[in-house]
Structure formats: structure tokens, C-alpha cells
Amino acid sequence: MPIIKSAKKAIRGSLRKKAFNDRQRHAMKDVIKKIEKTAKTDKKEAQKLLSSAFAIIDKTAKKGVIKKNNAARKKSRLSKLVKST
């Protein structure tokens, strides 16, 4: 446990940042899972959800929760999943 006052403050800040990052990451993962589930049954519906998923993934990358290439890879895999067959 931290003893110094500034270390205690740093922990509080990092916990706030972690909560924010976890919310962003969770929202992104939820929309990705939703598209993957929908793509198995209805490709047209999954195609409609794709733009909202791209927006969430881009916001997550912009805010530094995930890296730019990670976001690009996720978007590429989703679009490939929705397009195929």
C-alpha cells in the first residue's frame, strides 16, 4: 500500500482511468459479439450494425484504449465476416 500522499492520489487516478477504459472496451466487445452472433443467421442485419460497430471501435482507438492497428484489424475481420458467403 502507498504511504506517500501523491502515490495515493496516483492510485485513485489510475482506478478512474481503468474504469473508463473497461467501460469502453466492454462496449466494443459487446457490439462485436452482437455482430458475430447476427452474422451467423442474418447477414443483412449484421451489415446494418457494422457502421455502429466501426464508430465504437474508432472511438476506442482514438481514446487510446486500444491501438490503431488493433482497431483496423478488428474492423477488417468484422467486415470480412459480414461479407463472406
ZILINCOR-V536285 format. One record per backbone hydrogen bond with DSSP energy under -1.0 kcal/mol. CO is the residue of the C=O (numbers start at 0). NH is the residue of the N-H. E is the energy in kcal/mol with one decimal. If there is no record, write none. Layout:
CO_NH_E / CO_NH_E
This chain:
3_7_-1.8 / 4_8_-2.1 / 5_9_-2.1 / 6_10_-1.9 / 7_11_-1.9 / 8_12_-2.3 / 9_13_-2.5 / 10_14_-2.1 / 11_15_-1.8 / 12_16_-2.4 / 13_17_-2.3 / 14_18_-2.1 / 15_19_-2.1 / 16_20_-2.8 / 17_21_-2.7 / 18_22_-2.1 / 19_23_-2.3 / 20_24_-2.8 / 21_25_-2.5 / 22_26_-2.3 / 23_27_-2.2 / 24_28_-2.6 / 25_29_-2.4 / 26_30_-2.0 / 27_31_-2.1 / 28_32_-2.5 / 29_33_-2.3 / 30_34_-2.0 / 31_35_-2.5 / 32_36_-2.4 / 33_37_-2.4 / 34_38_-2.8 / 37_40_-1.0 / 37_41_-3.2 / 41_45_-1.8 / 42_46_-2.2 / 43_47_-1.5 / 44_48_-1.5 / 48_52_-1.9 / 49_53_-2.5 / 50_54_-2.0 / 51_55_-2.0 / 52_56_-2.6 / 53_57_-2.7 / 54_58_-2.3 / 55_59_-2.3 / 56_60_-2.1 / 57_61_-2.6 / 58_62_-2.1 / 59_64_-2.0 / 60_63_-1.2 / 66_70_-2.1 / 67_71_-2.2 / 68_72_-2.4 / 69_73_-2.2 / 70_74_-2.5 / 71_75_-2.3 / 72_76_-2.4 / 73_77_-2.1 / 74_78_-2.4 / 75_79_-2.2 / 76_80_-2.1 / 77_81_-2.3 / 78_82_-2.1 / 79_83_-2.3
